[in-house]
């Protein structure tokens, strides 16, 4: 019988973005069908690749070499959409990777439910953004992209707590900060298709950050660790740079991230209540 870890590796080893996401959604449906039947697939064990399969395009560049474009122009909006598509495709792989890579850590089935659901939603997000790109006369792979997106996965490949701290609780939480501004850019441009896609992404990303916070706190409790101190230690160890305000404190709170977790790691002055 196929295991959940094997389904995860099937996604990770598919190079084409659209096909990867179709497989992701199909495998997520298989997992949840087994759960609803009361006969969940075995988690199993697998050997996920160090780097997931990728299409020939886009060219992956050092972040400093990726051209910057003004979002107020049509070219800038296409570049912004391309960057979002790249983030979403990486997120698909990140969520399936956490399923396959840490099977040596005994976790409740709810852990797998959450990350499979997240992978399924990220797959939907990639499709929505690709549809918007195509409506703009472009496609994923048309522009160069950030080569550092998988670095967090490589750095935390042997540390589940570190993965939870850096990927959902830092990188995905950053999406909660910047997505409202992106929505406004496309509203001003009269692009209702992209606005609708970004609003779906914004609503569902809160849940992904919340899953990170939930399972981070679960593991800290199991290990009798102080979650705030451990979060600060792990982010300082694995994250390259400091966190950048302004922060979407309302949505971060909805996701279980209190200000005293992230403000001490931020650039600039602390908020008034922390002085």
C-alpha positions in Angstrom: 0.0 0.0 0.0 1.2 3.5 -0.8 2.2 5.6 2.2 1.7 9.3 2.9 5.5 9.8 2.7 5.6 8.2 -0.7 2.8 10.5 -1.9 4.8 13.5 -0.6 7.9 12.4 -2.6 5.8 11.9 -5.7 5.0 15.7 -5.6 8.6 16.7 -4.7 10.0 14.8 -7.7 7.7 16.2 -10.3 9.4 19.1 -12.2 6.4 20.8 -14.0 4.6 23.3 -11.9 1.1 22.7 -13.1 1.5 18.9 -13.0 3.2 19.1 -9.6 0.2 20.9 -8.2 -2.3 18.5 -9.9 -0.5 15.6 -8.3 -0.4 17.5 -5.0 -4.2 18.1 -5.0 -4.9 14.5 -6.0 -2.6 13.1 -3.3 -4.2 15.4 -0.7 -7.6 14.1 -1.7 -6.3 10.5 -1.3 -5.1 11.2 2.2 -8.3 12.9 3.3 -10.4 10.1 1.8 -8.5 7.6 3.8 -9.1 9.7 6.9 -12.8 10.0 6.3 -13.0 6.2 5.8 -11.4 5.7 9.2 -8.5 3.9 7.6 -5.7 6.5 7.3 -2.8 5.7 5.1 0.3 4.7 6.9 2.7 7.6 7.3 5.6 5.4 6.3 9.1 6.5 5.5 10.7 7.9 2.3 13.8 9.7 1.1 12.7 13.2 -0.1 15.2 14.9 -2.5 17.5 17.5 -1.1 16.1 19.9 -3.7 12.7 19.4 -5.3 12.4 18.9 -9.0 11.9 22.1 -10.9 11.0 23.2 -14.5 13.8 24.3 -16.8 12.5 27.9 -16.4 12.5 30.2 -14.5 16.2 30.9 -14.3 17.1 31.0 -10.6 19.3 34.0 -9.6 20.9 35.3 -6.5 18.4 37.6 -4.8 20.6 40.6 -5.5 20.5 39.9 -9.3 16.7 39.6 -9.7 15.6 42.8 -11.5 13.4 45.1 -9.5 10.4 46.7 -11.2 7.9 49.3 -10.1 4.6 47.6 -9.2 2.7 50.6 -10.7 3.6 49.6 -14.2 2.1 46.6 -16.2 5.6 45.1 -16.3 6.0 45.6 -12.6 2.6 43.9 -11.8 3.6 40.9 -14.0 6.9 40.7 -12.2 5.1 40.8 -8.8 2.7 38.0 -9.9 5.6 36.0 -11.1 7.3 36.3 -7.7 4.1 35.3 -5.9 3.8 32.2 -8.2 7.3 31.3 -7.4 6.6 31.6 -3.7 3.5 29.5 -3.9 5.2 26.7 -5.9 8.0 26.6 -3.3 5.4 26.5 -0.6 3.8 23.4 -2.2 7.1 21.6 -1.9 7.9 22.9 1.6 4.6 21.5 3.0 5.1 18.1 1.4 8.7 18.1 2.4 7.8 18.5 6.1 5.5 15.5 5.7 8.2 13.3 4.2 11.3 14.5 5.9 10.5 14.2 9.6 8.7 10.8 9.8 11.3 9.8 12.5 9.5 12.3 14.8 6.3 10.7 16.2 3.5 13.2 15.6 -0.3 13.0 15.9 -2.3 12.4 12.7 -3.5 16.0 13.0 0.0 17.2 12.2 -0.3 15.5 8.8 -3.8 16.7 8.2 -2.6 20.3 8.6 0.4 20.1 6.3 -1.4 18.1 3.6 -4.3 20.7 3.7 -1.7 23.5 3.5 0.0 21.8 0.5 -3.4 21.4 -1.2 -4.2 25.1 -0.7 -0.8 26.2 -1.9 -1.3 24.1 -5.0 -4.6 26.0 -5.6 -2.9 29.3 -5.0 -0.2 28.5 -7.6 -2.9 27.8 -10.2 -4.8 31.0 -9.4 -1.7 33.1 -9.8 -0.7 31.3 -13.0 -4.1 32.0 -14.4 -3.7 35.7 -13.6 -0.2 35.7 -15.2 -1.6 34.2 -18.3 -4.4 36.8 -18.4 -1.5 39.3 -18.4 0.1 37.7 -21.4 2.8 36.0 -19.3 3.4 32.6 -17.6 5.4 31.1 -14.8 9.0 30.8 -16.0 8.8 33.9 -18.2 11.0 35.9 -15.7 14.0 35.1 -13.5 13.2 34.1 -9.9 14.8 34.1 -6.5 17.2 31.2 -6.0 17.2 31.4 -2.2 13.6 30.2 -1.6 14.7 26.6 -0.7 17.5 27.7 1.6 15.3 27.6 4.7 14.4 24.0 3.9 18.1 23.1 3.5 19.2 24.8 6.7 16.5 23.0 8.7 16.6 19.6 7.1 17.4 17.9 10.3 15.5 20.1 12.7 11.7 20.0 12.8 11.4 22.8 15.4 13.7 24.9 13.3 11.6 24.2 10.2 8.4 25.3 12.0 10.0 28.4 13.3 11.5 29.6 10.1 9.0 28.5 7.4 5.5 29.1 8.6 6.3 31.4 11.6 8.7 33.7 9.8 8.5 33.3 6.0 4.7 32.7 5.7 4.0 35.2 8.4 5.8 37.8 6.2 3.1 37.1 3.6 0.5 38.3 6.1 2.4 41.6 6.3 2.8 42.3 2.6 -0.3 40.8 0.9 -2.7 43.6 1.8 -0.4 46.1 0.0 -0.3 43.8 -3.1 -4.1 43.6 -3.1 -4.2 47.4 -3.2 -1.8 47.5 -6.2 -4.1 45.3 -8.2 -7.3 47.0 -7.0 -5.9 50.3 -8.3 -5.1 48.7 -11.6 -8.7 47.4 -11.9 -7.5 43.8 -12.0 -10.4 42.0 -10.2 -9.1 38.5 -11.2 -5.8 39.0 -9.4 -7.5 40.7 -6.4 -9.8 37.7 -5.9 -6.8 35.3 -6.1 -4.8 37.3 -3.6 -7.7 37.6 -1.2 -8.0 33.8 -1.2 -4.3 33.4 -0.6 -4.4 36.0 2.2 -7.3 34.3 4.0 -5.8 30.8 3.8 -2.2 31.8 4.7 -3.4 32.8 8.2 -4.2 29.1 8.7 -0.7 28.0 7.5 1.0 30.3 10.0 -1.4 29.0 12.7 -0.4 25.4 12.0 3.2 26.3 12.4 2.6 28.1 15.7 0.4 25.2 16.9 2.9 22.4 16.2 5.8 24.5 17.4 4.1 25.0 20.7 3.2 21.3 20.8 6.8 20.2 20.4 8.1 22.8 22.9 5.6 21.4 25.4 6.7 17.9 24.7 10.3 18.9 25.3 9.6 21.2 28.2 11.0 24.2 26.3 10.0 27.9 26.7 8.4 28.5 23.2 9.3 32.2 23.0 12.9 31.7 24.0 13.2 28.7 21.7 11.7 30.6 18.8 14.2 33.5 19.3 17.1 31.0 19.5 16.1 29.1 16.3 15.3 32.2 14.2 18.6 33.7 15.2 20.4 30.5 14.3 18.6 29.7 11.0 17.2 32.9 9.6 19.6 35.1 7.6 18.8 38.6 8.6 16.3 40.4 10.9 12.6 40.6 10.6 11.2 43.6 8.8 8.4 45.7 10.2 5.7 46.9 9.7 4.0 43.8 10.9 0.3 42.8 10.5 -0.2 42.4 14.2 -3.9 41.6 13.9 -3.5 38.7 11.4 -0.3 37.4 13.2 -2.4 37.3 16.5 -5.1 35.4 14.6 -2.4 32.9 13.7 -1.1 32.5 17.3 1.9 34.8 16.9 2.1 37.3 19.8 4.2 40.5 19.3 6.8 39.5 21.9 7.8 36.6 19.6 8.7 38.7 16.6 9.4 42.3 17.7 12.7 41.4 19.5 14.0 40.0 16.2 13.0 43.1 14.2 15.0 45.9 12.6 14.5 49.3 14.0 12.8 50.5 17.2 10.6 48.2 19.3 6.9 49.1 19.6 5.9 51.4 22.5 4.7 48.6 24.8 8.1 46.9 24.6 10.3 49.8 25.5 
